[in-house]
């Protein structure tokens, strides 16, 4: 199963942040970034695959940029998606089917569209 990183930033801000962590293949590098920030990566609980991936992303992001990335575990990726949509978590890990359902308000998100999500992924 592949996971995709989701975030609720406006596209311009998202591209600047992604550029800073491009060293590990998430996106292409964007030159220049004037300030340091603190960002939360929403995951499932400790011991889960998304927690491990989130911890690795947080470590690389923090080690290779002036920004601080931290893992925020929640009860599952289904809980993370609405938090990212609402801006309460900066990033989250979820599979593409879950993100698609969330954006369009289908499946477990029936009637609750999450239009503020953006997908960042690698193949």
MOSULZI-V217595 format. One record per pair of residues at least 12 apart in sequence whose ideal C-beta (glycine too) atoms are under 7 Angstrom apart, sorted by the first residue. I is the first residue (numbers start at 1). J is the second residue. Records with the same first field share a line. If there is no record, write none. Layout:
I=J / J
//
This chain:
1=95
2=95
3=50 / 53 / 93 / 94 / 95
4=94 / 95 / 96 / 99 / 119 / 120 / 121
5=26 / 91 / 93 / 120 / 121
6=81 / 84 / 91 / 92 / 94 / 99 / 117 / 118 / 119
7=84 / 90 / 91 / 118 / 120
8=84 / 85 / 87 / 116 / 117
9=118
11=118
14=118
15=30
16=30 / 33
18=120
20=33 / 65 / 67
21=60 / 61 / 64 / 65
23=60 / 64
24=60
25=122
26=120 / 122
27=120
36=66 / 67
37=67
38=67 / 68
39=67 / 69 / 90 / 91
40=70 / 72 / 89 / 90
41=54 / 57 / 58 / 69 / 71 / 72 / 91
42=72 / 74 / 80 / 83 / 84 / 89 / 91 / 92
43=71 / 73 / 80 / 93
44=73 / 74 / 76 / 77
45=73 / 75
46=73
50=77 / 93
51=71 / 73
53=93
54=71 / 93
55=71
57=69
58=70 / 71
72=89
77=92 / 93 / 94 / 98
78=98 / 108
80=92 / 94
81=94 / 98 / 99 / 102 / 114
82=114
84=117
85=114 / 116 / 117
99=117 / 119
102=114 / 117
103=115 / 117
//
